[in-house]
């Protein structure tokens, strides 16, 4: 393995100068009042941290840059990082491993090079691509995984993957997952022990619902500048450009949307369509600053350090921060959800009207905050109800959309829901009211 | 940089902006939080850091990235092997032996070429004693892990007058940390709070009343009826309610429920969603529009009873004008022009929005009249942009009262009270203070838990029983009294920079008291 060779070449000993870890060794050389009695201070834990432990960082953006720097300084020396993005100029106000000359280059590679240049002896192995490209064997090689992502879908994927990885016969298969997220002055970090603590999917209902404007408002009664922008991007773009995909990073595309939205706003005498707002609405931009990312990334890395070394108790299991009015934070234990489709195993009881069609049921599933499935396919143990793909099966099952669920599934019967974006299936137990 | 708020309909829709310049694109994600005005404040600020420790460098990183104007690191030490191991803004062992401030400044400046940075290699103690005006020339002074004597001098120095820079005092030991901000007073116009301004539905201004009165709810087209904005519905509903209730709005719980039903009874069809929205907003009618007590309490500020002149702080000139404004009927705050979105067709909504905008403009003109009165007839003293900001945020103004650094530790009863209210977090503060006091007496030794207990008792009083939590947090501090862990440094770096940004931009609300941090249980709290 290449990483093994590089560990030997660049490994800790050759780069460690005397006193390099003076500060950190103070917590590795003796326990504190809240340290697990099993903690063995001294050489062994240092060797594990610096020579053995392999950690995966998912995301090399706002949180990722901070996470990589913190891990490197605390003594993790075999770090892997995955990110599918390239650097944009708007990243530079917080993603401090990148410079203007790096714009357009892959985040994972630039970040890895920077860390290795700055912190002697640390090996960072980048992968410029998607987490979904990697298989179970890849994820099994790590001791810990830290996520600094802005995508719910990617988080659900890695969470489900790590939960599925757990083999009760093999304790090594349980990979602690530390997840951080920020939005403006707010953020959270949490520790997930797959199958032991609540998982990401358990807390899906805590997410804010994304603002969605009803299509009839956009089409007929616009009132806000946002309505005009949605009109331009959702209705006018496909009408004018047909199949051509909108690229929200292309200034020409944003410019077109902005001018179309501004014209509509003028027609309806609506104020406030600007370039910045247009970009904000179509890209769903979330404000992001260095300071919040620093706090949350530090918290994530601190948990990784405590878990890797047992030098102090770790977070159980959720830290929430709001920094707008003073500093408010809340540390609590998020409970597992027995009916969690990923780690719970029990089927979800759902009560619907006998009159509901399959289409109505799908509509409800898409809207349901604790499920959030975009294009669900439905089947029972003995038949397919509706499949989104492939096209032949979609066409074959489409007539079912108008049928009543009660004609297809008996009282107490189960429906299995799958979706291409999710690496798990959800089981619904149907009751009629 | 553009400001979406200040564009009127003509410029917004006839002159199209081109793609923003590279500076605006670089700062886009933060401009959405503090806008061009906050950015300008940052760019005009000068921050002084006392020490080039890992924590100081982390704080500065989060100020350099968003683009403060200038920073200086005052530090006469050379990089030690220990420093080189825990500070990202040193180049590993190759930085050892070089001046620490110079190395850290050089590497921080790579993050943003808009920022000016300077290394000052003088001794902190000497500068505090011999060149106090230099220290006072900054916007903000931040000190990390300074000793007690120096902190006392510094805090005295910057407690001379209200115009002295705020002082942020940061201390850390292993997984434990705390910081506080010393300031006299901090006035915030843009607190970005969740407070919702009144829509005046209970005290409709004349054009709103006229508009509502001109609508014949009964005979209008059913589609138009289902497009009536809830503001109009509620103004009418409250009018008719008052007619049958001796001119009084709904008061008791039962009356409020009845009022909701009254709103729903106005529907022509059961599925009119605008009336459902009106029902959901009906509670607002039961809250009389007055001057909220949080705002009227500001009027008793001593600055308003002293004579105001054009050189008085603009915030107090504006506050004095506000006081005059609210003394006139209808005794309300100036109207905030932003109308929330509501179910309505475009025509109704835009018309209503215009009414609010016109009224808000008229009231702003009246407000400016009072401002002129406050200034004895002089005009143009306060910039129009600031008047706009003040009036727009008038329902969420805040004046924070600060304390001198260390004040809590001198008030034994208060400290003891904090210990009984929040034993865990107050113990963290007490233990951090005990560490500072211990090192003042025995600079080069590490305390035991027992020694920290002894010092803590001397601070809080011998007769006060230390809570059991004290041993836990003080035990943690005794484990690592001088350790500066990279994760703690990074955590503090984010927290302190965040509060510094709030102080500099005068937006959002900074902490008062001590923010204590425990990174074993991963919690923060405010003490004192």
Contacts between the chains, C-beta under 8 A, distances in Angstrom:
chain1	res1	chain2	res2	distance
A	15	B	92	7.8
A	15	B	93	8.0
A	17	B	81	5.4
A	17	B	84	7.1
A	17	B	85	7.7
A	17	B	93	4.6
A	17	B	96	7.4
A	18	B	81	6.0
A	19	B	80	7.3
A	19	B	81	3.9
A	19	B	82	5.1
A	19	B	85	6.9
A	20	B	81	6.3
A	20	B	82	7.8
A	20	B	84	7.0
A	20	B	85	3.9
A	20	B	93	7.7
A	21	B	85	5.7
A	22	B	81	7.4
A	22	B	82	4.0
A	22	B	85	6.5
A	22	B	86	8.0
A	23	B	82	6.3
A	23	B	85	6.9
A	23	B	86	4.8
A	23	B	483	4.7
A	23	B	484	5.1
A	23	B	485	6.0
A	23	B	486	7.6
A	24	B	85	7.7
A	24	B	86	7.3
A	24	B	483	7.4
A	24	B	485	6.4
A	24	B	486	7.5
A	26	B	174	6.6
A	26	B	479	7.1
A	26	B	480	4.4
A	26	B	482	7.6
A	26	B	483	4.0
A	27	B	174	6.0
A	27	B	175	7.3
A	27	B	479	6.9
A	27	B	480	5.7
A	27	B	483	6.5
A	27	B	485	6.9
A	30	B	479	6.0
A	31	B	479	7.5
A	32	B	174	7.8
A	32	B	175	7.6
A	32	B	475	6.2
A	32	B	476	4.7
A	32	B	479	4.4
A	32	B	480	7.7
A	32	B	520	7.1
A	33	B	471	6.8
A	33	B	472	4.7
A	33	B	475	3.8
A	33	B	476	6.0
A	33	B	479	7.9
A	34	B	472	6.5
A	34	B	476	7.0
A	34	B	520	5.0
A	34	B	521	7.4
A	66	B	490	6.7
A	69	B	88	5.1
A	69	B	490	7.7
A	70	B	486	5.7
A	70	B	487	5.6
A	70	B	490	5.3
A	72	B	88	8.0
A	73	B	85	7.6
A	73	B	86	5.9
A	73	B	87	7.9
A	73	B	88	6.1
A	73	B	486	3.8
A	74	B	485	7.5
A	74	B	486	5.3
A	74	B	487	6.3
A	89	B	22	6.3
A	89	B	25	4.9
A	89	B	26	5.5
A	90	B	25	5.6
A	90	B	26	6.6
A	90	B	28	4.7
A	90	B	29	5.8
A	92	B	26	5.2
A	92	B	65	7.9
A	92	B	112	7.9
A	93	B	26	5.9
A	93	B	27	5.4
A	93	B	28	7.7
A	93	B	29	5.9
A	93	B	30	5.5
A	93	B	65	5.6
A	93	B	66	5.9
A	93	B	67	7.6
A	94	B	29	7.1
A	94	B	30	8.0
A	94	B	65	5.7
A	94	B	66	8.0
A	96	B	61	6.2
A	96	B	65	5.9
A	96	B	111	5.5
A	99	B	110	7.2
A	118	B	88	6.6
A	118	B	91	6.7
A	118	B	92	7.2
A	119	B	88	7.5
A	119	B	92	6.5
A	120	B	92	4.3
A	120	B	93	6.6
A	184	B	32	7.9
A	184	B	33	5.5
A	185	B	33	7.2
A	185	B	498	6.9
A	185	B	508	6.9
A	189	B	522	7.7
A	220	B	345	7.8
A	221	B	227	7.3
A	221	B	344	7.1
A	221	B	345	4.6
A	221	B	346	5.2
A	221	B	349	7.7
A	222	B	346	5.8
A	223	B	341	5.8
A	223	B	342	7.9
A	223	B	344	6.5
A	223	B	346	6.0
A	223	B	349	4.3
A	223	B	350	7.2
A	224	B	341	5.5
A	251	B	19	4.7
A	254	B	19	7.4
A	255	B	18	7.7
A	255	B	19	6.6
A	258	B	16	6.9
A	258	B	17	7.7
A	259	B	16	5.7
A	262	B	12	7.1
A	262	B	13	5.4
A	262	B	16	6.0
A	263	B	13	7.6
A	265	B	12	7.3
A	265	B	13	5.7
A	266	B	9	7.8
A	266	B	13	3.7
A	266	B	14	7.3
A	268	B	346	4.9
A	268	B	350	6.9
A	269	B	9	6.7
A	269	B	350	5.2
A	270	B	346	7.6
A	270	B	350	6.7
A	271	B	7	7.2
A	271	B	8	7.1
A	271	B	9	4.9
A	271	B	12	5.6
A	271	B	13	7.8
A	272	B	4	5.8
A	272	B	7	7.2
A	272	B	12	6.4
A	273	B	12	6.2
A	273	B	13	7.1
A	274	B	2	6.3
A	274	B	4	4.5
A	274	B	7	7.0
A	274	B	12	7.0
A	274	B	17	6.6
A	275	B	2	7.5
A	275	B	17	4.8
A	275	B	18	7.8
A	275	B	19	6.6
A	275	B	20	6.0
A	276	B	2	6.9
A	276	B	4	6.5
A	276	B	20	6.7
A	276	B	24	7.9
A	276	B	28	7.1
A	276	B	31	7.6
A	276	B	32	7.8
A	277	B	4	6.1
A	279	B	28	7.7
A	280	B	32	6.8
A	285	B	28	7.4
A	285	B	29	7.1
A	285	B	32	6.9
A	286	B	29	7.8
A	287	B	29	5.5
A	287	B	30	6.9
A	287	B	32	4.2
A	287	B	33	4.7
A	288	B	29	4.3
A	288	B	30	7.5
A	289	B	29	7.0
A	289	B	30	5.1
A	289	B	33	6.5
A	289	B	62	8.0
A	289	B	66	6.4
A	289	B	498	7.9
A	289	B	501	7.9
A	290	B	61	7.0
A	290	B	62	4.4
A	290	B	65	4.2
A	290	B	66	6.2
A	290	B	494	7.6
A	290	B	497	7.1
A	291	B	62	4.4
A	291	B	493	7.8
A	291	B	494	4.5
A	291	B	495	7.5
A	291	B	497	4.3
A	291	B	498	4.1
A	291	B	501	6.7
A	292	B	494	6.5
A	292	B	498	6.9
A	293	B	494	7.2
A	294	B	58	6.8
A	294	B	61	7.5
A	294	B	62	5.4
A	294	B	490	5.5
A	294	B	491	7.4
A	294	B	493	5.2
A	294	B	494	3.1
A	294	B	497	7.2
A	295	B	491	5.7
A	295	B	494	3.5
A	295	B	495	5.9
A	295	B	498	7.4
A	296	B	494	7.7
A	297	B	490	6.8
A	298	B	487	4.9
A	298	B	488	7.5
A	298	B	489	8.0
A	298	B	490	3.7
A	298	B	491	3.8
A	298	B	493	7.5
A	298	B	494	6.5
A	299	B	487	7.9
A	299	B	491	6.4
A	299	B	519	7.5
A	299	B	522	6.1
A	301	B	486	8.0
A	301	B	487	5.1
A	301	B	490	7.4
A	302	B	175	7.7
A	302	B	485	7.9
A	302	B	487	4.0
A	302	B	488	7.4
A	302	B	491	7.0
A	302	B	519	5.2
A	302	B	522	7.2
A	303	B	522	7.2
A	305	B	487	6.2
A	306	B	520	7.7
A	312	B	175	6.1
A	312	B	476	7.9
A	312	B	520	4.6
A	313	B	520	5.7
A	313	B	521	7.0
A	315	B	521	7.4
A	315	B	522	4.2
A	319	B	522	4.8
A	319	B	523	7.4
A	321	B	524	7.6
A	323	B	495	8.0
A	323	B	498	5.3
A	323	B	508	7.7
A	324	B	192	5.9
A	324	B	193	7.9
A	324	B	508	5.3
A	324	B	509	7.0
A	325	B	191	7.3
A	325	B	193	6.5
A	325	B	508	7.2
A	325	B	509	4.5
A	326	B	509	5.8
A	326	B	510	7.1
A	326	B	511	4.7
A	326	B	512	7.5
A	326	B	526	6.2
A	327	B	495	6.6
A	327	B	498	7.8
A	327	B	499	7.5
A	327	B	511	5.5
A	327	B	515	5.1
A	327	B	524	5.8
A	327	B	526	6.7
A	329	B	523	6.5
A	329	B	524	4.4
A	329	B	525	7.6
A	331	B	521	6.5
A	331	B	522	5.7
A	331	B	523	4.5
